[in-house]
């Protein structure tokens, strides 16, 4: 059967080559586009997972409601009626039971590292130039274990902040907007109007303008002095040994009402929704390739059957059953699918490998250039090959069934 199928394919070299090219290009296109989309996804996941905490424990907002002062102004079984209901927040953002949380994190075997932080809203001043921004107080040794931040530093190091309390590591956009150079001094003003002088020890650039134009790092104790609240902590960044446990851990720790606990999935839920759109795009692409390749195979085999009616009549006359003719034409389609799929996998890999060597850099980012992110996971190639094989097999079925139903007498009569 295989010999007859190969002989018929070889007899129509041009049609066979065109069919192989169609199947190959379809499989290669799927592999290349999937590699680019999944590579971009891996890049974003790396940014979200390794550049920030897996789980973030932060201060829970304490909002003032109409019933918040009932225990102060009203007796038992009495109700208060406000002309203007109270509103606002009770106090600063802070985690009250910090030591309890730290003790729990130290004892948890799933926790690889954690780092306390303090986020303070300030005003930066240099002469007559002023900008609103934020100061993030960190413990450099602990922060380096939680997030891979140091790769974004253009000048200086994070550990320098611990050497001198008056050093500040500033976002590159913020530094340029204030007209500062390395070694210059900048005035930091808190919400109470208190001022402190800091020396620019370095700068960083993540590529996120919302961070680079507003944020600066200082030592944790320095941030506490800026806020005027020694010992205050607004966040605890947690890194787990297994990032897949982030959401279950966050849901477990959320049972404690003293703080707000969120996993990186919950914080970046809007970005993860984009990944679902990417998956839909890949599935639609797969469907289109299957349909195009299927129609190509179907048309070519239908033409071959019409042209090979005499050969089919001879085969039936010498004793071949309808099932044997069906197998011959199905074998042709499967051979085209296997060969086209393998060629598509090789072509897709080579083109993806070439694309991965392309480097690019943004003029807005001073950090080193990066290469195009391409995913080479084996699932892409397995699925690309199976897609080619399945599409050709399905497309070969109807023409093969038609060929199997032809009888020698009908063929002879039709030719007459």
C-alpha distance (Angstrom), angle and dihedral (degrees) to the residues before:
residue distance angle dihedral
X1 . . .
X2 3.78 . .
X3 3.83 91.2 .
X4 3.82 91.7 53.0
X5 3.83 91.2 46.3
X6 3.81 91.5 50.3
X7 3.80 91.9 46.8
X8 3.80 92.0 53.5
X9 3.81 91.6 47.5
X10 3.81 90.7 49.1
X11 3.80 91.3 49.7
X12 3.84 89.3 60.8
X13 3.81 100.0 45.6
X14 3.81 97.1 160.7
X15 3.79 94.6 49.9
X16 3.80 91.1 44.2
X17 3.82 93.0 50.7
X18 3.82 92.7 47.4
X19 3.80 90.6 49.6
X20 3.80 91.5 48.8
X21 3.81 90.6 49.7
X22 3.80 91.3 50.6
X23 3.79 93.3 50.5
X24 3.82 92.3 42.3
X25 3.80 94.6 49.8
X26 3.79 91.3 46.7
X27 3.81 92.9 52.3
X28 3.83 92.4 42.3
X29 3.82 92.1 49.6
X30 3.79 91.0 51.5
X31 3.82 92.0 48.8
X32 3.81 94.0 47.9
X33 3.80 96.5 46.2
X34 3.81 92.6 43.1
X35 3.81 90.1 49.0
X36 3.81 91.4 52.2
X37 3.82 94.5 45.8
X38 3.81 94.6 44.9
X39 3.80 91.2 43.0
X40 3.79 90.0 54.0
X41 3.79 88.7 48.3
X42 3.80 91.7 51.0
X43 3.80 89.4 50.4
X44 3.80 92.7 52.1
X45 3.80 91.9 45.1
X46 3.79 89.5 50.9
X47 3.80 89.5 51.2
X48 3.81 92.0 50.0
X49 3.80 97.9 40.3
X50 3.81 103.9 38.5
X51 3.81 101.1 31.2
X52 3.78 95.7 53.9
X53 3.77 141.0 23.1
X54 3.79 122.2 -62.6
X55 3.80 87.5 -141.8
X56 3.80 124.9 17.3
X57 3.79 121.7 -156.1
X58 3.80 110.0 -164.0
X59 3.77 139.7 167.8
X60 3.77 115.1 -78.9
X61 3.80 115.7 -128.4
X62 3.79 112.6 -112.7
X63 3.78 104.4 -150.5
X64 3.79 121.4 -164.9
X65 3.81 114.0 -125.1
X66 3.81 134.5 -179.4
X67 3.81 92.0 -93.9
X68 3.81 95.7 47.0
X69 3.85 93.7 96.1
X70 3.79 100.1 37.7
X71 3.79 91.4 106.4
X72 3.82 90.0 53.5
X73 3.82 104.5 44.9
X74 3.79 103.8 22.8
X75 3.75 133.1 62.4
X76 3.76 125.4 -136.6
X77 3.83 113.4 -60.6
X78 3.82 90.5 11.3
X79 3.80 124.9 117.8
X80 3.80 129.7 -151.6
X81 3.80 123.5 -136.1
X82 3.81 115.1 -160.0
X83 3.78 124.3 -152.7
X84 3.82 86.8 -161.1
X85 3.81 110.6 17.4
X86 3.82 115.7 -134.5
X87 3.77 119.0 -107.8
X88 3.76 140.9 169.4
X89 3.79 133.4 68.6
X90 3.76 130.2 -52.9
X91 3.80 102.6 -134.8
X92 3.81 146.1 -25.8
X93 3.78 122.8 -49.9
X94 3.78 105.0 -90.1
X95 3.78 140.2 136.8
X96 3.79 106.8 -119.0
X97 3.82 101.3 -164.4
X98 3.80 97.4 45.3
X99 3.80 95.9 147.3
X100 3.79 91.5 50.8
X101 3.80 90.9 52.8
X102 3.81 92.6 46.9
X103 3.79 91.5 49.7
X104 3.80 90.3 51.4
X105 3.80 91.9 49.1
X106 3.82 93.0 48.9
X107 3.79 91.4 53.7
X108 3.81 95.0 46.0
X109 3.82 109.7 97.2
X110 3.80 91.8 -158.6
X111 3.82 91.1 63.4
X112 3.78 114.4 91.4
X113 3.82 97.6 179.9
X114 3.80 141.8 -19.5
X115 3.79 134.6 -165.1
X116 3.81 130.4 -162.3
X117 3.81 116.3 -133.4
X118 3.79 139.3 -174.8
X119 3.79 121.1 -153.2
X120 3.82 114.0 -158.7
X121 3.82 128.0 -178.3
X122 3.82 110.2 -137.1
X123 3.79 144.6 158.1
X124 3.81 119.8 -116.3
X125 3.79 117.7 -147.1
X126 3.78 133.2 -171.9
X127 3.77 111.2 171.0
X128 3.81 106.9 -53.6
X129 3.81 93.6 -17.9
X130 3.82 116.3 97.9
X131 3.80 133.3 173.9
X132 3.79 134.9 179.5
X133 3.76 115.7 -121.9
X134 3.77 148.0 133.4
X135 3.78 136.0 -93.5
X136 3.80 118.2 -150.1
X137 3.77 114.5 -158.7
X138 3.81 114.0 -152.7
X139 3.79 141.5 165.8
X140 3.84 99.2 -119.0
X141 3.82 96.7 -147.4
X142 3.80 93.0 49.7
X143 3.80 95.2 39.9
X144 3.82 91.4 54.6
X145 3.82 89.3 57.1
X146 3.80 94.1 50.2
X147 3.83 101.5 45.4
X148 3.81 133.5 23.1
X149 3.79 92.0 -128.3
X150 3.77 101.7 137.8
X151 3.81 93.8 78.2
X152 3.82 88.5 70.3
X153 3.80 94.9 53.9
X154 3.82 112.2 111.5
X155 3.80 97.5 -176.1
X156 3.78 133.2 11.0
X157 3.80 127.8 5.0
X158 3.76 136.7 -91.1
X159 3.80 91.9 -121.9
X160 3.82 91.6 62.2
X161 3.80 88.0 74.3
X162 3.80 90.4 69.6
X163 3.81 93.0 52.5
X164 3.80 95.3 62.1
X165 3.79 125.1 18.4
X166 3.81 92.1 -146.9
X167 3.79 96.8 60.9
X168 3.79 122.1 103.7
X169 3.81 132.3 -166.0
X170 3.79 106.1 -148.5
X171 3.78 134.5 -164.0
X172 3.80 111.0 -103.5
X173 3.80 93.6 -124.7
X174 3.81 91.8 50.2
X175 3.80 91.7 47.8
X176 3.80 92.6 51.2
X177 3.81 93.7 45.2
X178 3.79 90.0 54.4
X179 3.81 91.9 46.1
X180 3.80 93.2 -122.1
X181 3.79 129.4 157.0
X182 3.77 128.0 -158.2
X183 3.78 108.6 -78.5
X184 3.82 94.4 24.1
X185 3.79 121.7 125.0
X186 3.79 125.5 -117.0
X187 3.79 129.9 -169.0
X188 3.81 117.9 -128.4
X189 3.81 117.0 -159.8
X190 3.82 121.5 -166.7
X191 3.81 127.7 -152.1
X192 3.82 91.2 -87.5
X193 3.80 93.1 55.4
X194 3.80 95.6 -107.4
X195 3.81 113.3 146.5
X196 3.79 132.9 -150.0
X197 3.80 132.6 179.1
X198 3.80 121.4 -129.4
X199 3.79 134.6 -175.7
X200 3.82 119.1 -131.1
X201 3.82 103.0 -120.6
X202 3.80 96.3 171.2
X203 3.79 147.6 -37.4
X204 3.79 140.3 -122.2
X205 3.79 136.3 -155.5
X206 3.81 122.8 -159.5
X207 3.81 96.5 170.7
X208 3.82 90.8 -114.2
X209 3.81 106.5 114.1
X210 3.80 92.1 -160.5
X211 3.82 87.9 62.9
X212 3.80 102.4 32.4
X213 3.82 93.9 50.8
X214 3.79 97.8 45.9
X215 3.80 113.9 24.2
X216 3.79 134.8 82.2
X217 3.80 131.6 172.9
X218 3.80 126.1 -132.1
X219 3.79 134.5 163.0
X220 3.81 114.8 -75.5
X221 3.80 94.6 -116.5
X222 3.81 89.2 49.6
X223 3.81 91.5 53.1
X224 3.80 89.2 49.7
X225 3.80 89.6 53.6
X226 3.81 90.3 49.5
X227 3.80 91.6 52.5
X228 3.80 91.6 44.8
X229 3.82 91.6 -127.0
X230 3.82 112.9 106.9
X231 3.78 112.3 -153.9
X232 3.82 93.9 19.4
X233 3.81 118.0 143.0
X234 3.78 123.4 -177.8
X235 3.83 100.1 -179.2
X236 3.78 142.7 20.1
X237 3.79 114.9 -155.6
X238 3.81 112.8 -152.2
X239 3.80 128.5 -163.7
X240 3.82 117.2 -163.2
X241 3.79 128.4 -153.0
X242 3.80 89.5 -126.7
X243 3.81 114.2 36.3
X244 3.82 89.7 -159.7
X245 3.80 88.2 71.2
X246 3.82 92.6 60.9
X247 3.80 97.9 98.2
X248 3.85 96.2 42.6
X249 3.82 90.3 47.8
X250 3.80 92.5 48.4
X251 3.80 91.0 49.6
X252 3.81 90.7 48.8
X253 3.80 94.5 48.7
X254 3.81 91.7 44.3
X255 3.81 87.9 75.5
X256 3.81 86.0 79.6
X257 3.82 105.8 84.3
X258 3.79 93.0 -162.3
X259 3.82 93.6 84.3
X260 3.78 143.0 19.8
X261 3.80 112.7 -109.5
X262 3.81 122.6 -166.8
X263 3.79 132.9 169.3
X264 3.78 122.2 -139.2
X265 3.82 88.5 -104.6
X266 3.80 91.3 57.6
X267 3.80 93.3 45.3
X268 3.82 92.5 49.7
X269 3.80 98.0 35.8
X270 3.81 92.6 128.2
X271 3.81 91.2 56.2
X272 3.79 92.0 47.2
X273 3.80 88.1 55.0
X274 3.81 87.2 61.2
X275 3.80 88.5 58.7
X276 3.80 89.4 60.1
X277 3.80 88.9 54.9
X278 3.82 88.5 51.1
X279 3.80 90.3 52.0
X280 3.80 90.6 51.0
X281 3.81 88.9 50.7
X282 3.80 91.6 52.2
X283 3.80 92.1 47.8
X284 3.80 91.4 49.5
X285 3.79 89.5 48.9
X286 3.79 89.6 51.4
X287 3.81 91.7 50.7
X288 3.81 91.9 49.7
X289 3.81 92.3 49.8
X290 3.80 91.3 48.0
X291 3.80 91.8 50.8
X292 3.81 94.9 46.2
X293 3.79 93.9 45.8
X294 3.79 91.2 43.9
X295 3.79 93.9 53.1
X296 3.79 90.3 48.3
X297 3.79 92.9 52.8
X298 3.79 92.2 43.1
X299 3.80 94.1 52.0
X300 3.79 94.6 45.5
X301 3.81 94.7 48.4
X302 3.81 91.2 45.4
X303 3.81 89.4 55.0
X304 3.80 91.3 45.9
X305 3.83 91.0 51.7
X306 3.79 92.0 51.6
X307 3.79 90.1 48.8
X308 3.82 93.8 44.8
X309 3.79 99.3 50.1
X310 3.81 91.9 113.7
X311 3.83 91.0 52.5
X312 3.80 89.9 47.2
X313 3.82 90.0 51.6
X314 3.81 90.5 51.0
X315 3.79 91.7 49.5
X316 3.79 91.6 49.8
X317 3.79 91.1 46.3
X318 3.83 93.6 54.7
X319 3.80 92.2 52.1
X320 3.80 108.4 -82.6
X321 3.80 112.0 145.0
X322 3.81 126.2 -137.7
X323 3.79 88.3 -103.4
X324 3.82 90.6 56.4
X325 3.81 92.3 52.9
X326 3.82 89.0 47.4
X327 3.80 90.4 52.8
X328 3.83 92.4 49.3
X329 3.81 94.1 55.6
X330 3.81 93.4 39.3
X331 3.81 87.6 52.2
X332 3.80 89.8 53.9
X333 3.79 91.2 54.1
X334 3.81 92.8 46.5
X335 3.80 91.9 48.2
X336 3.80 89.7 52.2
X337 3.81 89.4 48.1
X338 3.82 94.7 49.5
X339 3.81 94.3 45.6
X340 3.81 94.2 42.2
X341 3.80 91.7 45.1
X342 3.81 93.5 51.2
X343 3.80 92.1 46.7
X344 3.82 89.5 47.6
X345 3.81 91.7 51.0
X346 3.81 91.6 51.0
X347 3.81 93.1 45.0
X348 3.81 92.4 45.5
X349 3.80 91.9 50.3
X350 3.81 94.4 47.8
X351 3.82 93.1 47.6
X352 3.83 91.6 45.6
X353 3.80 89.8 49.2
X354 3.80 90.0 52.5
X355 3.82 92.0 47.6
X356 3.81 90.8 52.2
X357 3.82 89.9 61.9
X358 3.81 92.4 59.5
X359 3.80 110.2 105.0
X360 3.76 126.1 -161.9
X361 3.78 137.3 174.8
X362 3.75 133.6 -167.5
X363 3.81 118.5 -123.3
X364 3.82 86.4 -137.5
X365 3.81 92.2 60.9
X366 3.79 121.7 64.3
X367 3.78 95.5 -167.1
X368 3.80 120.9 103.7
X369 3.79 119.6 -70.3
X370 3.77 119.6 -95.8
X371 3.78 132.8 -145.4
X372 3.78 126.4 -118.3
X373 3.77 109.6 -83.2
X374 3.81 109.4 -121.5
X375 3.80 124.1 173.5
X376 3.81 115.9 -138.5
X377 3.78 97.4 -177.2
X378 3.78 111.0 151.1
X379 3.82 92.6 -127.5
X380 3.82 89.9 72.9
X381 3.79 92.3 56.1
X382 3.80 94.8 42.9
X383 3.79 90.7 50.6
X384 3.81 92.0 45.2
X385 3.81 91.3 53.5
X386 3.81 93.4 44.9
X387 3.80 90.2 48.0
X388 3.82 90.6 56.1
X389 3.80 93.0 45.4
X390 3.80 95.8 46.0
X391 3.80 94.3 45.7
X392 3.80 93.6 51.4
X393 3.80 92.5 44.1
X394 3.80 93.3 51.6
X395 3.80 91.9 44.1
X396 3.82 90.7 51.1
X397 3.78 94.6 52.0
X398 3.83 100.4 76.6
X399 3.83 96.1 45.8
X400 3.81 89.7 44.7
X401 3.80 91.7 51.7
X402 3.79 89.4 48.9
X403 3.80 90.9 51.4
X404 3.79 92.0 48.3
X405 3.82 91.7 55.1
X406 3.80 94.1 55.2
X407 3.79 114.0 107.0
X408 3.83 124.5 -155.7
X409 3.84 92.8 -119.4
X410 3.83 92.9 52.2
X411 3.79 91.0 48.7
X412 3.81 93.7 49.9
X413 3.80 92.3 46.3
X414 3.80 91.1 48.4
X415 3.78 92.0 51.8
X416 3.78 91.5 48.3
